[in-house]
């Protein structure tokens, strides 16, 4: 018990004599800690926001649009237009039962009227499962399409939140009658606001969704603009796309390997690319923060070397009078460790306060801030930072301490 107590007393005495130096050292480490934690917090917040935006369009889905053949197949020429129809959804569901399919019939120049307000907007006729595939969640008090809406060809409409605000203003749209190409539709729900990164027809907040059977009967159209399908797990997507091409290729007589027949947007593949990008961003930010922290740690080491240099004569006298090796090295190691950990704790506290303050900044209506998201501290990263700080603190004190212990008492008398 005596040895640690003596070491601690020597450390306190050294620190009290060098208060300005101690404060500057702690401040340097605190600054480095704040830098690395804030950079990684912004990286984590951006990653979570990108994931949220990616989920806004739907998870594990593929979007298909029609094209033309570019290869001769079974004696048929190139340039044939392949246009899937409404009945192909059931055809696909029957032959690929583990994949969920919906179709879309879209009109981009539909007249929408309510009261004295008339605009031209996008209306999509689709199957009732569309809400789950594309993450169209209703605001409280409303609902999405259900099976009976589709079977009975009901004139009901689900409105995007931005579209609802443009048409109905501050009025609650649910229960109101919306004229779609002069046909009355009952508004049954308004979409919850969502961050959407990626769209193939425009943002979901700016369209109206109606049952595909109703819209087909009104427009007299059977051909689909798009087919959307969803798999349960990302690893199933490649196989699902292959089977999809084979099934439609057999019906419409085209080569399943002909990439021009059907354009397919594989969001699973896009998600992997986005994940790699976010990993690269976080790695870059982490390296920048780590270098900042390393600079602070090098400063601690330099200060410890300066302490040893200034106290060379004193250390030599102590060693000549029989001071133990640990009494010389202990205070120096402890000084580096305590300065580093104290600076790290201060930096962590500052980073937490900054994250909380930035989190209070409203982002609604600001696309840039909404895209960047709010910084999020990762506690595993904070724990790893603390471990790195402790290691750097020990190393910053160890090497100067080893130099101090190796001083020859006789040589210290000639030291200037």
C-alpha positions in Angstrom: 0.0 0.0 0.0 2.9 2.3 0.7 4.4 2.3 -2.8 1.2 3.3 -4.7 0.6 6.0 -2.0 4.1 7.4 -2.5 3.7 7.4 -6.3 0.3 9.2 -6.1 1.8 11.8 -3.7 4.7 12.4 -6.1 2.3 12.7 -9.0 0.1 15.3 -7.2 3.1 17.3 -6.3 4.4 17.4 -9.9 1.0 18.3 -11.2 0.5 21.1 -8.7 3.8 22.7 -9.8 2.9 22.5 -13.5 -0.8 23.5 -13.5 -0.6 25.5 -16.8 1.1 22.6 -18.6 -1.4 20.1 -17.2 -4.4 22.2 -18.3 -3.0 22.6 -21.8 -2.3 18.9 -22.1 -5.8 18.0 -20.9 -7.3 20.6 -23.4 -5.3 19.1 -26.3 -6.6 15.6 -25.5 -10.1 16.8 -25.0 -10.1 18.6 -28.4 -8.9 15.4 -30.1 -11.6 13.4 -28.4 -14.3 15.8 -29.4 -13.1 15.8 -32.9 -13.1 12.0 -33.3 -16.4 11.5 -31.5 -18.2 14.3 -33.4 -16.9 13.2 -36.8 -18.0 9.6 -36.1 -21.3 10.8 -34.7 -22.0 12.7 -37.9 -20.9 9.7 -39.9 -23.3 7.5 -37.9 -26.1 9.9 -38.2 -25.6 10.1 -42.0 -25.5 6.3 -42.2 -28.8 6.0 -40.3 -30.4 8.7 -42.4 -29.3 7.0 -45.6 -30.7 3.7 -44.4 -34.0 5.5 -43.4 -34.2 7.1 -46.8 -33.5 3.8 -48.5 -36.3 2.1 -46.5 -38.6 4.9 -47.6 -39.0 3.4 -51.1 -39.1 -0.2 -49.8 -36.8 -2.9 -48.7 -35.7 -5.9 -50.7 -37.7 -4.8 -53.8 -37.1 -4.7 -57.5 -38.8 -2.4 -59.9 -39.4 -3.5 -63.5 -40.3 -1.4 -66.5 -41.0 -2.8 -70.1 -38.6 -2.6 -73.0 -38.0 -4.2 -76.4 -36.2 -7.4 -77.5 -32.7 -7.0 -78.8 -32.1 -10.7 -79.7 -33.8 -13.0 -82.2 -35.6 -15.7 -80.2 -37.5 -18.8 -81.6 -37.6 -17.2 -85.0 -39.1 -13.9 -83.7 -37.4 -10.7 -84.7 -35.7 -8.1 -82.6 -37.4 -4.8 -81.7 -40.6 -6.4 -80.3 -42.2 -4.4 -77.5 -42.9 -6.5 -74.4 -45.8 -5.0 -72.4 -46.9 -7.0 -69.3 -50.6 -6.7 -68.4 -52.6 -6.8 -65.3 -53.3 -10.5 -65.5 -49.5 -11.1 -65.4 -49.5 -10.3 -61.7 -51.5 -13.4 -60.9 -49.6 -15.4 -63.4 -46.3 -14.5 -61.7 -47.7 -15.1 -58.2 -48.9 -18.6 -59.2 -45.5 -19.6 -60.7 -43.2 -17.8 -58.2 -45.2 -18.1 -54.9 -42.3 -17.1 -52.6 -42.1 -13.7 -54.2 -44.6 -10.9 -53.7 -45.8 -9.1 -56.9 -47.8 -5.9 -57.5 -48.5 -4.0 -60.7 -48.7 -0.3 -61.4 -50.8 1.7 -63.9 -49.7 5.3 -63.7 -51.0 8.5 -65.2 -48.8 11.6 -64.8 -51.3 14.1 -66.1 -54.4 13.3 -64.2 -56.8 16.1 -63.2 -57.4 16.3 -59.4 -60.1 18.6 -58.1 -61.4 19.5 -54.6 -63.7 22.4 -54.2 -62.2 25.3 -56.2 -58.8 23.7 -56.2 -57.7 21.9 -59.4 -54.3 20.6 -60.2 -52.6 18.1 -62.6 -50.9 15.3 -60.7 -49.7 11.7 -60.7 -52.2 8.9 -60.0 -51.1 5.2 -59.6 -53.5 2.3 -59.8 -52.0 -0.7 -57.9 -52.8 -3.8 -55.9 -53.6 -3.5 -52.2 -50.3 -5.2 -51.2 -48.5 -2.1 -52.6 -48.6 -0.3 -49.3 -46.5 -2.9 -47.5 -44.0 -3.3 -50.4 -43.5 0.4 -50.8 -43.8 1.5 -47.2 -46.9 3.6 -47.6 -48.1 3.9 -44.0 -51.2 5.9 -43.2 -51.4 8.8 -40.8 -53.6 8.2 -37.7 -57.3 8.1 -38.6 -56.8 6.7 -42.1 -55.9 3.5 -43.9 -54.4 2.1 -47.1 -56.1 0.0 -49.7 -57.5 -3.4 -48.7 -58.5 -6.5 -50.7 -62.2 -5.6 -50.9 -61.2 -2.2 -52.4 -59.5 -4.0 -55.3 -62.1 -6.8 -55.7 -65.1 -4.5 -55.6 -63.5 -1.8 -57.7 -64.2 0.8 -55.0 -63.5 4.5 -55.8 -61.2 5.1 -52.8 -57.9 7.0 -52.8 -54.8 7.1 -50.6 -53.0 10.5 -50.9 -49.4 11.4 -50.4 -48.8 13.9 -47.7 -47.4 16.7 -49.9 -50.2 16.2 -52.4 -52.8 16.3 -49.6 -51.4 19.6 -48.3 -51.4 21.1 -51.8 -55.0 20.0 -52.6 -56.7 20.2 -49.2 -54.6 22.8 -47.4 -55.1 22.6 -43.6 -58.3 20.5 -43.9 -58.3 16.8 -43.0 -58.6 15.0 -46.3 -59.9 11.7 -44.8 -63.6 11.3 -45.6 -63.5 14.0 -48.3 -64.4 13.5 -52.0 -61.5 14.0 -54.4 -62.4 14.3 -58.1 -60.0 12.2 -60.3 -60.6 13.0 -63.9 -64.1 14.1 -62.9 -64.8 10.8 -61.1 -65.5 11.0 -57.3 -63.1 9.1 -55.0 -63.4 8.8 -51.3 -60.1 9.7 -49.5 -59.4 6.9 -47.1 -55.9 7.9 -45.9 -52.9 10.2 -46.1 -49.4 8.9 -46.1 -47.1 9.5 -43.2 -44.2 11.7 -44.1 -41.1 9.7 -44.9 -37.6 10.4 -46.1 -37.3 8.8 -49.6 -34.0 8.4 -51.4 -34.6 7.0 -54.8 -37.7 7.1 -56.9 -38.7 5.9 -60.4 -41.8 8.0 -61.0 -41.4 10.8 -58.6 -41.6 11.2 -54.8 -44.3 9.1 -53.1 -45.5 12.2 -51.2 -46.6 13.7 -54.6 -49.0 11.0 -55.9 -52.4 9.5 -55.3 -52.9 5.7 -55.0 -56.1 4.0 -56.1 -57.1 0.3 -56.6 -55.7 -1.0 -59.9 -59.0 -2.5 -60.9 -60.9 0.8 -60.5 -58.3 2.8 -62.3 -58.0 0.3 -65.1 -61.8 0.4 -65.7 -61.8 4.2 -65.6 -58.8 4.6 -68.0 -59.6 1.5 -70.1 -56.0 0.4 -69.7 -54.6 -3.1 -69.0 -51.0 -2.6 -69.7 -48.7 -2.1 -66.7 -46.2 0.7 -66.4 -44.2 -1.1 -63.8 -44.1 -4.4 -61.8 -42.7 -4.3 -58.3 -41.7 -7.4 -56.4 -40.3 -8.1 -53.0 -38.3 -10.9 -51.5 -38.0 -11.9 -47.9 -34.2 -11.7 -47.7 -31.6 -9.8 -49.7 -29.9 -13.1 -50.7 -33.0 -14.2 -52.6 -33.0 -11.3 -55.0 -30.7 -12.7 -57.7 -32.6 -16.0 -57.9 -35.9 -14.1 -58.0 -34.8 -11.9 -60.9 -33.7 -15.0 -62.9 -37.0 -16.8 -62.3 -38.9 -13.7 -63.1 -37.2 -13.3 -66.5 -37.7 -17.0 -67.2 -41.4 -17.0 -66.4 -42.2 -13.9 -68.5 -39.8 -15.0 -71.2 -41.7 -18.3 -71.6 -45.1 -16.4 -71.8 -44.0 -13.6 -74.2 -41.4 -15.7 -76.0 -38.2 -13.7 -75.5 -34.7 -14.7 -74.4 -34.5 -14.5 -70.5 -30.9 -13.3 -70.9 -31.9 -10.4 -73.1 -31.3 -7.4 -70.7 -33.1 -5.0 -73.1 -36.5 -6.6 -72.7 -37.1 -5.7 -69.1 -35.3 -3.0 -67.2 -34.9 -4.1 -63.6 -33.8 -1.8 -60.7 -32.4 -4.1 -58.1 -32.6 -2.1 -54.8 -30.7 -4.8 -52.9 -27.7 -4.3 -55.1 -28.1 -0.6 -54.7 -28.2 -1.0 -50.9 -24.9 -2.9 -50.9 -23.3 -0.1 -52.9 -24.7 2.5 -50.5 -23.5 0.5 -47.5 -20.0 0.4 -49.0 -20.1 4.1 -49.5 -21.2 4.8 -45.9 -18.4 2.5 -44.6 -15.9 4.5 -46.7 -17.2 7.8 -45.3 -17.1 6.6 -41.7 -13.6 5.2 -42.2 -12.4 8.5 -43.6 -14.0 10.4 -40.8 -12.5 8.0 -38.3 -9.0 8.3 -39.7 -9.3 12.1 -39.6 -10.4 12.0 -36.0 -7.8 9.4 -35.1 -5.0 11.6 -36.5 -6.3 14.6 -34.5 -6.3 12.4 -31.4 -2.8 11.1 -32.2 -1.5 14.7 -32.5 -2.8 15.3 -29.0 -1.2 12.2 -27.7 2.1 13.1 -29.3 1.8 16.4 -27.4 1.4 14.5 -24.2 4.5 12.4 -24.9 6.5 15.6 -25.7 5.5 17.2 -22.5 6.5 14.1 -20.6 9.9 14.1 -22.3 10.2 17.8 -21.4 9.4 17.0 -17.8 12.1 14.4 -17.7 14.6 16.8 -19.3 13.8 19.5 -16.7 14.0 17.1 -13.8 17.2 15.3 -14.9 19.3 16.6 -12.0 16.5 16.0 -9.5 16.0 12.5 -10.7 19.7 11.8 -10.6 19.9 13.0 -7.0 16.9 10.8 -6.1 18.5 7.8 -7.6 21.8 8.6 -5.9 20.0 8.8 -2.5 18.6 5.3 -3.1 15.2 6.2 -4.5 13.4 3.1 -6.0 13.0 2.8 -9.7 9.2 2.8 -9.4 9.2 6.1 -7.5 10.9 7.7 -10.5 8.9 6.0 -13.3 5.5 5.7 -11.5 4.6 9.5 -11.3 5.6 10.0 -14.9 3.5 7.1 -16.2 0.6 8.1 -14.0 0.9 11.7 -15.1 0.6 10.8 -18.8 -2.2 8.3 -18.1 -4.3 10.7 -15.9 -3.8 13.7 -18.3 -5.0 11.5 -21.2 -8.0 10.0 -19.5 -9.0 13.3 -18.0 -8.9 14.9 -21.4 -10.8 12.0 -22.9 -13.5 12.2 -20.3 -13.8 16.0 -20.8 -14.0 15.5 -24.5 -16.7 12.9 -24.2 -18.8 15.1 -22.0 -18.4 18.0 -24.5 -19.3 15.7 -27.4 -22.4 14.5 -25.6 -23.6 18.0 -24.9 -22.9 19.1 -28.5 -24.8 16.1 -29.9 -27.8 16.9 -27.6 -27.8 20.6 -28.7 -27.6 19.8 -32.4 -30.4 17.2 -31.9 -32.6 20.1 -30.9 -32.2 21.9 -34.2 -35.4 21.4 -36.2 -34.9 19.8 -39.6 -38.4 19.7 -40.9 -38.7 21.5 -44.2 -34.9 21.8 -44.7 -33.9 19.2 -47.3 -30.2 19.6 -46.6 -30.5 19.0 -42.8 -33.0 16.3 -43.3 -30.7 14.5 -45.7 -27.6 14.8 -43.4 -29.6 13.6 -40.3 -28.7 14.3 -36.8 -25.4 13.2 -35.2 -25.7 10.0 -33.2 -23.1 8.9 -30.7 -22.2 5.3 -30.9 -21.3 4.0 -27.4 -19.2 1.1 -28.7 -17.2 3.7 -30.6 -16.9 5.8 -27.4 -15.7 2.8 -25.5 -13.1 2.0 -28.2 -12.0 5.6 -28.0 -11.6 5.4 -24.3 -9.5 2.2 -24.7 -7.3 3.9 -27.3 -6.8 6.9 -25.0 -5.8 4.7 -22.1 -3.2 2.9 -24.3 -1.9 6.2 -25.7 -1.7 7.6 -22.2 0.3 4.7 -20.9 2.7 4.8 -23.9 3.0 8.6 -23.6 4.3 8.2 -20.0 6.1 4.9 -20.4 8.9 5.9 -22.8 9.8 9.1 -20.9 9.7 7.1 -17.7 12.0 4.5 -19.1 14.4 7.2 -20.1 14.3 8.7 -16.6 15.0 5.4 -15.0 18.0 4.9 -17.2 19.8 8.1 -16.1 23.2 7.5 -14.5 23.3 9.6 -11.3 26.9 10.5 -11.9 26.1 12.0 -15.4 23.3 14.2 -14.0 25.8 16.3 -12.2 27.2 17.4 -15.6 23.8 17.8 -17.2 22.7 21.3 -18.3 
